[in-house]
Amino acid sequence: MRRYAIGAGLLLLIMLALAISNNPGLTSASAQLAATTNGTPYAPLPAQKPDDGSLLGKPTISAHFIDQVLAAYHSPATGTGQQLYDLGVQAGIDPAYALAFFLHESRFGTTGEARVTLSLGNERCIPDRPCIDQDRGGYAQMESWVDGYAHWYALIRNLYVTGAINQYIGRNACPCTTIPQIIPVYAPSSDGNDEQAYISAILHAVQTWRAGRIFV
């Protein structure tokens, strides 16, 4: 999934767009995906057990540290650390995990489709953003890096964490609040992804940054 974003978590967005066109009742789910940008409240969080390894929780790295990481990797998103941090706080998601996905998907916007789409998670086409590069499967064109952050947080919080994604993938895989739970849905092996390698990469990156080291 790294660089090319073929996983079900991203293809879901195409499925959702098609489903909405055939069923107006699904527009509320579409609104959830854009919860942060449209000002719609996030869905309520499920009860969490202490130390369950969830990506939910308070930030474990600072906004300044995020900018240090982005600058060290020569990311075009350098300078947006505060926004990535603040949006994580609003969503109830530790921004260290968002940063780890950003690294794994596009090396912080320096490789692949994200250089054009400004998308943290390489989202496929969604109802509320232009769909570009349709000859390559179609990708959502975000308005800015911060817009891409907001959509990623909304995707994880409102579909994965709540379990709403189940109705689009046809199985009861979520609620998903930990990386080992999320990745088999977000980047399944059935799409040619190495699930364990993806899980390990995300967890390793987060552990590295929590230890105060910039380079993973």
Summary of the structure (lengths in Angstrom):
residues: 216
radius of gyration: 15.8
end to end distance: 18.5
largest distance: 48.7
contacts: 742
relative contact order: 0.20
helix: 54%
strand: 4%
